[in-house]
Structures are given as structure tokens and as C-alpha cells.
Amino acid sequence: MDAAARHRSPALKIFSALFIIIWLVIAAFPFLWTFWGSFKVELDFFSKADWMNALTGPLTVLKAGSPFTGEGYEGAWIQEEFWRAVLNSFLVCFFVVCTSLTIGTLGGYALSRSGFRYTIWLLIIALIFRALPQMTLVSGYLLPFFEWNLWGILPTSIIVLVAINQPFTLWMLHSFFEKIPKDLDEAAMVDGCTRFQAFRHVIIPVMWPGVITTGLFSFLLAYNDFIVTSMLLSKENQTMVPKIASFLGTTQTEGNVMFAVAAVVSATAPLFVLVMFFQRQIVSGLTAGAVKG
Amino acid sequence: MKHKTFFWFFLPTGLAMLLFIALPIVSVVIQSVYTPHEQVIIEVENCGPFGCTKATTVDNEATAALREAQPLGRFVGLDLYFNRGHLATQEIAASWSSSASIGEFFSDIFNLPFYRALAFTLTYTFVVTPLLIVLGFVIAVAVNNLSTWLKGPVIFFSLLPMIVTPLVGSLILFWMVDSRGVLGAALQYLANDPGLSLKSSTPLTWIMLMVYGVWSSAPFAFVVFYAGLQTLPQDTLESAMIDGATRWQRIRYVVIPHLMPLVTFVALIQLMDNFRVFEPVVGFKAEAHATTLSWIIFNDLGGETRLLSSAATTSVLTIIGIAILLLPVLVRTWRDFNAKT
């Protein structure tokens, strides 16, 4: 398009810029505010007198000697043993991502290479499974898990999260594998490879972009999960999100809300880093799903 | 690919889904027609110096043995579905015949836990979904017009509300709208009412939750539409311009039709996700004013008593609900697929 055609009236430009600025404030300000406030004492972060206190922190100065205090973090990480939950969270995420990708790539590859009609049905069934609220599934697990003594331990939650993750993983990997030309593995099979060898030596080396993107979303699902981990894990095995929820329920004494605030900031930090490094993959992943719709 | 090869490739993922998604549905259906055993009552005759008296006591041993032998409980058929905690047919019939006005009837229904949750879940789903699609579209168009070096950072910040853990996101907003938080104070100032508290009013709680819903899901719509805008057919746009179409007409007749399949996709995903809304209710501590279907299942499952059967019944009703909600979209997806293959 030439410059004249792209020309926009100044009013529209200003309106558009203003809109973006407002949206950015709405999207980002809550995080900055909470991050800043997590270094204050509770009476500053929740100030009855003046909201400015949360910025300057006069009571924090009185109590800790400087406008910033790590009290909330200390309380959450050491006193309430948040580090244990962090460790559990990363264990869960690691195993969920690995298992989910391993079985997901096999299934997604098969779905993309089989021309039979049942693949469509399998994908539709996966879509229906994706639609089921996780809470309804959890209510199906509890009784059998109690009966078989599987309740409360990390491996159970990991397997459940992997399974819940599968429909989405399959759809995404299916659409990625569709983009890899069929000639590639068929040529290998003409040369005498079995289907699995073709997959192993030809497809695996070229599938990483798609797999990494799918892995990111598996990670997010496992990391952000509250329903499965809060219902299926015992107190000692809790991951971060249920742990944060438990801060809210039990600790109503002054200062303990700040434990939750500090824990919330701690739990959000890895996600920030993730988005910073993998922004392109996240955007392309959401789109890949959309293209196949 | 041969059937046999396909089978082995698909087996692990198929098994996982079968065991942990399909079977739980069966388990939920079975649990919903059973209810825990009542305590075994025995009649004991106590004979003393003043004659014999009969007393009833709970036979703990027999109760435990019965519960051990049949962990599912006793079969009650569809009773649970129609009791007060779920479809409450009797209560509705009674209210229908006794209430003087239609308003009174509805307020009676609104006091039944299942209908209360259903009302909020449906309102939430059907208010939040269109709003987030519109907001996402406007953001996408605005970001698309930015200069290239600005796009990266803007997309980064726009993604945050979506990426962050739902519970964490709702807590962050909840702390801000707390009457001692910055947004709560600002609202009190704007409304000129120092006693204003979002938490204590039902309509305001509903609005707060829906604002959270739009805030957390609009980025998803934005990213999808933004990607769609990158593939806009430039020829069509240019010919529209040559024909003298205004900016608005170009958006209306070229851009929106091009993005229509993506709108369907976003609507499908968001209908699924909004219908299962749960975390905000916990994060905003909103259960006194707004409950959702997922939340009442959670409430039954948790706590001391663990009302598994009641939760299972609500789960079955929820599954039926999502099936009705998504049927039109699923039929459409299936037709698209058939057209393609």
C-alpha cells in the first residue's frame, strides 16, 4: 500500500494511541502495583488512611527502618515453607510436560498421517473432552482414588494432569505435523524404514519448534492448575497455587496476608520470564490452534 | 498409515484419555445414583430392676462393615437429581403454586443453590464471551497499526493477564478492589461514598467477576485476531480502497469477514472456559453473592463431609449443560471437517 492510502486522520491516531495506553495500564498496572506492594507491611499495602501509603510506605519505614521489607517473603518462604510448594510445582510441571509431549507427539503424528475416517472422530472426541469442566472429572476421581489409596501423592496428580492435557496437545501437535510434508517420512519408508524408524530419524529432528510450543502450553496448564492439585494432593504435597489458597483460608492475623502477596509475586515471576523468552512461540501456538479451529 | 501402526502410536494417549477422562464420566454417573448408607440402627432391650425399656442405638460396627462392603452406598436412582440441592422439582412446584407474582417465583428459584449457580454461570458465560471478543478485536486492530518496534513490548504486557494463574490474577485484582486497596479507594472517591464495598453487594460482585473474566481472557482473543490480521488479503483491501471504501467500511466488509472463522474459534474455546469458571469465585471470596457450577461441586467435595454423591450429581448436570451449550458449535466443526476431507 502506498503512503497516501495508509494515511490516517490525526484524531484516529490519537484515539488509537490513547486506547493502547489505557489497555496497557489495565493489563500491566495490577502486576506492578502488587510487586511494589509486596515489599510493604500489610497496613501500608491495605491502607485505610491514604492509598499513597502503599507507594511510600510510612509504616514500613517505622517498622523495618526502610521503605522496603522482605518480611512477607521471609514469612512465606521460610516460616510457611513455600519453598516446598515451589519444589513440588516444578516436579509436577517437569513430569507433566515430558510425559504429555512423549505420548502426545506419538498420537498427534499418527492422527496427522492416517487418512482414515476415525481420525476425525478421535479429534472430535478430544474436543468434547477438552470441553468438560475439570471439576466434574475430579469429582469422578475422588472415590476410586480413596479406595485404591492413590489420593494425595504427586504421581497421581501428574498422570491426571497429563490426561487432561492430552486433548489440547493432540490438536496442537496434529496441526503442526500436518505442516511437515508427508513426502519426508514416506521417502524414508520407501528406503526401507519402518513407520517408527521414519518417525525416529526423519520426523523427530524437524518437529522441535512445534513440540516446544506445545510444551509451553502444557507447562502453563500444569503450573496454573488449581482444581486438580487442590483436590488430589495432600497438605504436605501441595503445589504453589493450592498453597497460596491455603494462606488465605487460615491466616487472618495481621501481616499474614502479606505472605500470600509475597507468594503470589513469587509464583508470577517465573511466568514473566517465560513470556519474555517465549513470546513468539506463545503467539504462534495460539494461532496454530486457531488456523485449524 | 496402517490400522495396526496407528493403534500402537495412538495407544498411550488414547489410554490416558480413556482412563482419566472417559472413565471418570462413567464414575460420576454411577456415583450420582448412589448415596451413602444410613447408619444401622438396632433396637436394644435394656432390662433392669424396674422392668424392660426399649432403646434404639447406632450399631457402629455394622455401619462400618456395610460401608466397607459397598463403598458406593445404597442405590437411590434419580432421587438425588430432584432433591433440594439439585433440580429441586418439589420446591419449584410448591413455589409455583404459592407465589403471588412471577418475581416472587424467580426469587424463590434464585434461593435454590443449583439454580443460583446456574444463573451466575450462564450470565458470566454469555456476558464475558462477547465482550472479550470485541475488546480483543479492538486491541488487535490498534496494535496492528503501531510501529514495528513498539509491537513487541505491547504484546508482552498484553499477554500477562492471560498467562498468569487464574487464582493469582483474581487475587491481585481482589486486593486492589478491597475497600482499603487502591482501586477500592478510587471507586469510593468517584462514587463519593466512603462506605462503598464491592464485596458486600451482589450486583457489584457479579460485575467485578465479569470484569475479571474479560480482563483475563481478552488477551487470548487479541492474539488470535492479531495473527489473523497478519494474513489479511492485501489485494482485497486495496481494491476496496480504490472503490472508495472508508476505513470503517474496510473493517466492516473486509477485515471482519476475514476474521470470522477465528471469531468462531475464540467463541468456542471461551464458551468452554467460561462455563467452567471457578477460580475467580475463590480468589474474590465471592461465594456469598455469586456461585458457579464448578464451585458447588468443589464445595461438596471439600470440607469435612465430602458429599461425593451430591457432587457427582451436580457434575452430571454440568456435563449435560456444557453439551447443550456446545452442540451447535460441535455440529458446525464436524460439518467443516467433512467439507474439508
Interface residues (C-beta under 8 A of the other chain):
Chain A: M1 A5 R8 L12 S16 F19 I20 W23 L24 I26 A27 A28 P30 F31 W33 T34 G37 F45 F46 S47 K48 W51 A54 T102 I103 G104 L106 G107 Y109 A110 L111 R113 S114 G115 F116 I120 L122 L123 I124 A126 L127 I128 F129 R130 A131 L132 P133 Q134 M135 T136 L137 V138 S139 G140 Y141 L142 L143 P144 E147 I159 V160 V162 A163 I164 Q166 P167 T169 L170 R195 F196 L220 Y223 N224 F226 I227 M231 V241 I244 A245 L248 A260 V261 V264 A267 T268 L271 F272 L274 V275 M276 Q279 I282 V283 S284 L286 T287 G289 A290 G293
Chain B: M1 K2 H3 T5 F6 F9 F10 P12 T13 G14 A16 M17 L19 F20 I21 A22 L23 P24 I25 V26 S27 V28 Q31 P71 L72 V138 I139 A142 V143 N145 L146 G152 V154 I155 F156 F157 S158 L159 L160 P161 I163 V164 T165 P166 L167 V168 L171 I172 L173 W175 M176 D178 R180 G181 V182 A185 A186 W215 P219 F220 V223 V224 Y226 A227 G228 Q234 L237 E238 M241 R247 P261 L262 T264 F265 V266 L268 M272 F275 R276 F278 E279 V282 K285 L293 S294 I297 F298 D300 L301 G302 R306 L308 A311 A312 T314 S315 V316 T318 I319 I322 L326 L330 T333 W334 D336 F337 N338 T341
